[in-house]
Amino acid sequence: MIDGLKFDIRLYVLVTSAEPLKVFLYQDGLVRFATEKYSNKMNSTNMQNMFVHLTNYSVNKMNPGFKNSQSLDDDSGHKRSWLTVLRRLEQEGRNIKEINHKIKDIIVKTLLTI
């Protein structure tokens, strides 16, 4: 979670060849955030609150607390650039090279199963 919010990451991959496998990962992507903070103290009320659990834009734009990002570099909206999120994670001391390596590994392993 980031800022106590669940999120998902959309990255874009281009496969130009299967034999040999040639894969290109677009450097940026999209990160979509839930609009209400997650709590591990779940009860019947917040279990039903879709704004806590879902990251879909079409759902969260209906929440009065939804905030659009004002620019590609905005690190506060509920829909952010992947590069902006990476910069923030790096500022927090996360190993960005390792994160990117793991993502690429997952992409290749996913494609190899096809």
Contacts in CASP RR format, 6 or more apart in sequence:
PFRMAT RR
TARGET T0000
AUTHOR 0000-0000-0000
METHOD contacts of the structure
MODEL  1
MIDGLKFDIRLYVLVTSAEPLKVFLYQDGLVRFATEKYSNKMNSTNMQNM
FVHLTNYSVNKMNPGFKNSQSLDDDSGHKRSWLTVLRRLEQEGRNIKEIN
HKIKDIIVKTLLTI
1 7 0 8 1.000
1 38 0 8 1.000
2 33 0 8 1.000
2 85 0 8 1.000
2 88 0 8 1.000
3 33 0 8 1.000
3 37 0 8 1.000
4 37 0 8 1.000
4 38 0 8 1.000
5 33 0 8 1.000
5 34 0 8 1.000
5 35 0 8 1.000
5 36 0 8 1.000
5 37 0 8 1.000
5 38 0 8 1.000
5 78 0 8 1.000
6 33 0 8 1.000
6 34 0 8 1.000
6 38 0 8 1.000
6 52 0 8 1.000
6 53 0 8 1.000
6 55 0 8 1.000
7 31 0 8 1.000
7 32 0 8 1.000
7 33 0 8 1.000
7 34 0 8 1.000
7 55 0 8 1.000
8 31 0 8 1.000
8 32 0 8 1.000
8 55 0 8 1.000
9 29 0 8 1.000
9 30 0 8 1.000
9 31 0 8 1.000
9 82 0 8 1.000
9 85 0 8 1.000
10 29 0 8 1.000
10 30 0 8 1.000
10 31 0 8 1.000
10 32 0 8 1.000
10 82 0 8 1.000
11 25 0 8 1.000
11 26 0 8 1.000
11 29 0 8 1.000
11 82 0 8 1.000
11 103 0 8 1.000
11 107 0 8 1.000
12 25 0 8 1.000
12 26 0 8 1.000
12 29 0 8 1.000
13 23 0 8 1.000
13 24 0 8 1.000
13 25 0 8 1.000
13 26 0 8 1.000
13 107 0 8 1.000
13 111 0 8 1.000
14 23 0 8 1.000
14 24 0 8 1.000
14 26 0 8 1.000
15 21 0 8 1.000
15 22 0 8 1.000
15 23 0 8 1.000
15 24 0 8 1.000
15 111 0 8 1.000
16 22 0 8 1.000
16 23 0 8 1.000
16 24 0 8 1.000
21 108 0 8 1.000
21 111 0 8 1.000
21 112 0 8 1.000
23 107 0 8 1.000
23 108 0 8 1.000
23 111 0 8 1.000
25 103 0 8 1.000
25 104 0 8 1.000
25 107 0 8 1.000
27 83 0 8 1.000
28 81 0 8 1.000
28 82 0 8 1.000
28 83 0 8 1.000
29 81 0 8 1.000
29 82 0 8 1.000
29 83 0 8 1.000
30 79 0 8 1.000
30 80 0 8 1.000
30 81 0 8 1.000
30 82 0 8 1.000
31 79 0 8 1.000
31 80 0 8 1.000
31 81 0 8 1.000
31 82 0 8 1.000
31 84 0 8 1.000
31 85 0 8 1.000
32 55 0 8 1.000
32 56 0 8 1.000
32 57 0 8 1.000
32 60 0 8 1.000
32 78 0 8 1.000
32 79 0 8 1.000
33 55 0 8 1.000
33 60 0 8 1.000
33 77 0 8 1.000
33 78 0 8 1.000
33 79 0 8 1.000
33 80 0 8 1.000
34 51 0 8 1.000
34 52 0 8 1.000
34 53 0 8 1.000
34 54 0 8 1.000
34 55 0 8 1.000
34 60 0 8 1.000
34 78 0 8 1.000
35 51 0 8 1.000
35 60 0 8 1.000
35 63 0 8 1.000
35 65 0 8 1.000
35 66 0 8 1.000
35 78 0 8 1.000
36 49 0 8 1.000
36 51 0 8 1.000
36 52 0 8 1.000
36 63 0 8 1.000
37 52 0 8 1.000
38 52 0 8 1.000
38 53 0 8 1.000
39 46 0 8 1.000
39 52 0 8 1.000
46 52 0 8 1.000
50 59 0 8 1.000
51 59 0 8 1.000
51 60 0 8 1.000
51 63 0 8 1.000
54 60 0 8 1.000
57 79 0 8 1.000
60 66 0 8 1.000
60 78 0 8 1.000
66 78 0 8 1.000
67 76 0 8 1.000
67 77 0 8 1.000
67 78 0 8 1.000
68 77 0 8 1.000
68 78 0 8 1.000
68 79 0 8 1.000
69 76 0 8 1.000
69 77 0 8 1.000
69 78 0 8 1.000
69 79 0 8 1.000
69 80 0 8 1.000
69 81 0 8 1.000
72 81 0 8 1.000
72 83 0 8 1.000
72 84 0 8 1.000
73 81 0 8 1.000
73 84 0 8 1.000
74 80 0 8 1.000
74 84 0 8 1.000
75 84 0 8 1.000
75 85 0 8 1.000
75 87 0 8 1.000
75 88 0 8 1.000
86 96 0 8 1.000
86 99 0 8 1.000
86 100 0 8 1.000
89 96 0 8 1.000
89 99 0 8 1.000
90 96 0 8 1.000
END
